[in-house]
Structure formats: structure tokens, C-alpha cells
Amino acid sequence: MSEQILKDILGELKALNQRVGNLEDGQKELKSDVSDLNKGQLRLETRMENEVIEKIGALFDTREVTNDNFAKIMEKLDSIEIDTGYLDSLLY
């Protein structure tokens, strides 16, 4: 082979080596970006889970208070019905 062909091949190999190096650097950056995205997604999922759990707990507590109030109202209504029934029996 001629010396020029060897120089051309060497030049191409250097260019290919540079391109491979650039690809490797880009791949490292992509891995870092994906890792950051995964961490961000995990933080977001954790935050959402915590907030949802808190809100469900608050809704459950509110439901319990509402049920208790409803039960008290029903007891009072029963008492009023008994009292009015007694009064009706006295009037007739």
C-alpha cells in the first residue's frame, strides 16, 4: 500500500474515533438526564401519594363528622315524633 492510502486510512480512523467519542459523551449525558428524570418522577409520585392520602383522610374525617351530625338529628327527630305523638294522644 502506498503511504498516502495509509495516511488517509489513519485520518479516517481518527475521525471515526472522534465521532465515537462524541457518541459516548452524548450517551453519558442521556443517561444522566434519564436518571434525573427518574428521580424527579419518583419525587412527584411520592408527593402526589402523600397529598392524596392526606386528602382522602380529610374526606373520611369530614364524612364521619357528617354521619355523627346526621345521627344526632335523627335522634332528635325521633324524640320530637314521640313527643308529638304523646301530645296527640292527650288531645284526642
KOLLUMKE-364991 format. One line per 2 residues: number of its first residue (from 1); their letters; for each residue x, y, z of N, C-alpha, C. Coordinates in nm, 3 decimals. Example, Ala and Ser with C-alpha at 12.3 -4.5 7.8 and 13.67 -1.06 7.14 Angstrom:
1> as> 1.319 -0.569 0.780 1.230 -0.450 0.780 1.320 -0.330 0.780; 1.285 -0.225 0.708 1.367 -0.106 0.714 1.290 0.003 0.787;
This chain:
1> ms> 0.085 -0.118 0.000 0.000 0.000 0.000 0.088 0.123 0.000; 0.031 0.223 -0.057 0.110 0.345 -0.061 0.097 0.420 0.070;
3> eq> 0.193 0.502 0.093 0.196 0.580 0.216 0.076 0.674 0.227; 0.032 0.730 0.116 -0.084 0.821 0.115 -0.211 0.748 0.157;
5> il> -0.230 0.627 0.108 -0.351 0.549 0.145 -0.350 0.521 0.295; -0.234 0.487 0.348 -0.223 0.462 0.492 -0.255 0.589 0.571;
7> kd> -0.208 0.704 0.525 -0.238 0.831 0.591 -0.388 0.862 0.583; -0.448 0.834 0.467 -0.593 0.856 0.452 -0.671 0.765 0.547;
9> il> -0.631 0.638 0.554 -0.698 0.545 0.644 -0.683 0.591 0.789; -0.562 0.632 0.825 -0.537 0.681 0.960 -0.621 0.805 0.990;
11> ge> -0.635 0.893 0.893 -0.718 1.013 0.910 -0.865 0.975 0.931; -0.911 0.880 0.853 -1.050 0.834 0.868 -1.071 0.768 1.004;
13> lk> -0.973 0.687 1.046 -0.983 0.622 1.177 -0.987 0.726 1.290; -0.907 0.830 1.278 -0.909 0.937 1.378 -1.045 1.006 1.380;
15> al> -1.100 1.030 1.262 -1.231 1.094 1.254 -1.339 1.004 1.315; -1.333 0.874 1.284 -1.428 0.778 1.341 -1.413 0.770 1.492;
17> nq> -1.289 0.772 1.538 -1.264 0.765 1.681 -1.323 0.890 1.750; -1.309 1.005 1.689 -1.366 1.128 1.744 -1.518 1.120 1.749;
19> rv> -1.577 1.069 1.642 -1.723 1.057 1.637 -1.774 0.959 1.743; -1.703 0.847 1.760 -1.741 0.750 1.862 -1.729 0.815 2.000;
21> gn> -1.624 0.891 2.022 -1.608 0.961 2.150 -1.722 1.058 2.175; -1.764 1.130 2.071 -1.876 1.222 2.084 -2.006 1.146 2.117;
23> le> -2.024 1.031 2.051 -2.143 0.949 2.080 -2.142 0.900 2.224; -2.024 0.857 2.271 -2.015 0.811 2.409 -2.046 0.922 2.508;
25> dg> -1.995 1.043 2.479 -2.025 1.158 2.565 -2.175 1.188 2.565; -2.234 1.183 2.448 -2.379 1.207 2.438 -2.458 1.101 2.512;
27> qk> -2.412 0.978 2.506 -2.480 0.869 2.575 -2.470 0.889 2.727; -2.355 0.933 2.776 -2.340 0.960 2.919 -2.437 1.070 2.962;
29> el> -2.446 1.172 2.878 -2.537 1.284 2.910 -2.682 1.236 2.912; -2.719 1.152 2.816 -2.855 1.098 2.813 -2.883 1.013 2.937;
31> ks> -2.786 0.932 2.977 -2.804 0.850 3.097 -2.825 0.940 3.218; -2.749 1.047 3.226 -2.763 1.140 3.337 -2.901 1.206 3.335;
33> dv> -2.946 1.246 3.216 -3.077 1.309 3.203 -3.189 1.212 3.241; -3.179 1.087 3.197 -3.280 0.986 3.230 -3.281 0.961 3.380;
35> sd> -3.163 0.956 3.440 -3.154 0.936 3.585 -3.220 1.051 3.658; -3.195 1.174 3.613 -3.259 1.292 3.674 -3.410 1.288 3.657;
37> ln> -3.455 1.247 3.540 -3.600 1.235 3.517 -3.662 1.131 3.608; -3.596 1.018 3.625 -3.646 0.913 3.713 -3.656 0.963 3.857;
39> kg> -3.553 1.035 3.902 -3.555 1.090 4.038 -3.670 1.191 4.053; -3.687 1.276 3.953 -3.796 1.374 3.957 -3.932 1.306 3.957;
41> ql> -3.946 1.203 3.878 -4.072 1.130 3.873 -4.101 1.064 4.007; -4.001 1.007 4.069 -4.019 0.943 4.200 -4.061 1.045 4.305;
43> rl> -3.996 1.163 4.302 -4.034 1.269 4.398 -4.178 1.312 4.374; -4.216 1.326 4.247 -4.353 1.367 4.214 -4.454 1.261 4.257;
45> et> -4.424 1.135 4.230 -4.515 1.027 4.270 -4.531 1.023 4.421; -4.420 1.038 4.493 -4.425 1.036 4.639 -4.508 1.153 4.692;
47> rm> -4.486 1.270 4.635 -4.561 1.388 4.678 -4.710 1.370 4.651; -4.742 1.320 4.534 -4.883 1.301 4.499 -4.947 1.197 4.591;
49> en> -4.875 1.088 4.618 -4.930 0.985 4.707 -4.956 1.043 4.845; -4.861 1.121 4.896 -4.879 1.180 5.028 -4.997 1.276 5.031;
51> ev> -5.008 1.360 4.929 -5.118 1.456 4.925 -5.252 1.386 4.909; -5.257 1.284 4.826 -5.382 1.211 4.806 -5.423 1.141 4.935;
53> ie> -5.327 1.081 5.004 -5.358 1.013 5.129 -5.412 1.114 5.231; -5.349 1.231 5.239 -5.396 1.335 5.332 -5.538 1.379 5.297;
55> ki> -5.563 1.400 5.169 -5.695 1.446 5.127 -5.802 1.340 5.149; -5.768 1.215 5.124 -5.864 1.107 5.149 -5.892 1.098 5.299;
57> ga> -5.789 1.113 5.379 -5.808 1.113 5.524 -5.899 1.227 5.568; -5.879 1.345 5.511 -5.963 1.459 5.545 -6.108 1.434 5.502;
59> lf> -6.126 1.377 5.384 -6.262 1.346 5.338 -6.328 1.243 5.430; -6.253 1.144 5.472 -6.307 1.042 5.562 -6.348 1.105 5.695;
61> dt> -6.261 1.192 5.749 -6.293 1.259 5.875 -6.419 1.344 5.861; -6.429 1.417 5.752 -6.548 1.500 5.728 -6.672 1.413 5.717;
63> re> -6.661 1.300 5.651 -6.774 1.208 5.638 -6.818 1.157 5.774; -6.723 1.124 5.859 -6.755 1.075 5.994 -6.828 1.183 6.074;
65> vt> -6.781 1.307 6.066 -6.846 1.417 6.137 -6.988 1.436 6.083; -7.003 1.431 5.953 -7.135 1.447 5.891 -7.228 1.334 5.935;
67> nd> -7.178 1.212 5.937 -7.259 1.098 5.981 -7.300 1.113 6.128; -7.208 1.159 6.211 -7.241 1.181 6.353 -7.349 1.287 6.367;
69> nf> -7.335 1.397 6.293 -7.436 1.503 6.298 -7.571 1.451 6.250; -7.571 1.373 6.144 -7.694 1.317 6.091 -7.761 1.225 6.194;
71> ak> -7.680 1.144 6.263 -7.734 1.054 6.365 -7.799 1.134 6.478; -7.735 1.244 6.520 -7.792 1.328 6.626 -7.924 1.390 6.580;
73> im> -7.929 1.436 6.457 -8.051 1.495 6.402 -8.162 1.390 6.398; -8.130 1.268 6.359 -8.230 1.162 6.354 -8.282 1.129 6.494;
75> ek> -8.194 1.128 6.594 -8.236 1.103 6.732 -8.332 1.212 6.780; -8.296 1.337 6.750 -8.383 1.449 6.789 -8.518 1.440 6.719;
77> ld> -8.516 1.402 6.592 -8.640 1.388 6.516 -8.728 1.278 6.577; -8.666 1.167 6.613 -8.742 1.059 6.678 -8.804 1.108 6.809;
79> si> -8.724 1.183 6.885 -8.773 1.236 7.012 -8.891 1.330 6.990; -8.881 1.414 6.888 -8.990 1.508 6.856 -9.115 1.430 6.814;
81> ei> -9.099 1.325 6.736 -9.213 1.244 6.694 -9.280 1.178 6.814; -9.200 1.130 6.907 -9.258 1.069 7.028 -9.335 1.173 7.108;
83> dt> -9.276 1.291 7.124 -9.342 1.398 7.200 -9.471 1.441 7.132; -9.471 1.458 7.003 -9.594 1.499 6.933 -9.697 1.388 6.936;
85> gy> -9.653 1.264 6.932 -9.746 1.152 6.944 -9.812 1.150 7.080; -9.736 1.178 7.183 -9.791 1.183 7.318 -9.892 1.298 7.330;
87> ld> -9.856 1.413 7.272 -9.949 1.528 7.277 -10.076 1.499 7.201; -10.064 1.433 7.087 -10.184 1.398 7.008 -10.275 1.307 7.089;
89> sl> -10.216 1.212 7.162 -10.299 1.120 7.241 -10.370 1.193 7.356; -10.309 1.299 7.405 -10.373 1.377 7.511 -10.489 1.461 7.458;
91> ly> -10.471 1.508 7.334 -10.574 1.595 7.276 -10.697 1.517 7.232; -10.685 1.394 7.196 -10.797 1.319 7.141 -10.843 1.217 7.233;
